Amino acid sequence: MTTEIRLRLAVRDLTEADLPSCGWAGSPGHVRQLVHQIRRAEAGEVDYLAVCTPADHPVAVGGVDYTTAPGAGTLWQLGVHPALQSCGIGTVLIRAAEQRITARGLAVAELGVEESNPRARALYERLGYRPYGRAPDGWDVEDADGTLRRYETVCTLMRKTLA
């Protein structure tokens, strides 16, 4: 037996009040760092979005940085609650981010996807993103015991011209 459940999702700015319910989005250090991104959003440097359930709980988050690539919005830190991946929520998040980019008068969206993440790359390609290069990337990750380590990866750079 299969049961279908439909939820109305809302997209809004991420707030500090959301952070306690965002533990699924990354390490405790990453979630704490989101306060900095919220401050950057308040300053107009980025948009940091939350896709929320009718109970107003974030089930996806992600940002658009307007300072990384001149003339473009750069999508980054996109994530969907692991239990809800492959349900279309990532598409909702990306479409909302693209709307924010065009609202700023920009016509290009860019992102980097880890080469070890073919599912995410397939999503981006389905949404019209095309590869244009590769670049190393890295960030600090907090382990379960609280120690920081550097995570290094290679990303495929992708771009989409927005209507």
PyMOL commands that set and color helices and strands:
alter all, ss='L'
color gray80, all
select helices_A, chain A and resi 16-21+23-25+28-42+82-84+89-103+118-126
alter helices_A, ss='H'
color red, helices_A
select strands_A, chain A and resi 10-13+46-52+58-65+73-80+108-114+130-142+148-161
alter strands_A, ss='S'
color yellow, strands_A
deselect
rebuild
show_as cartoon
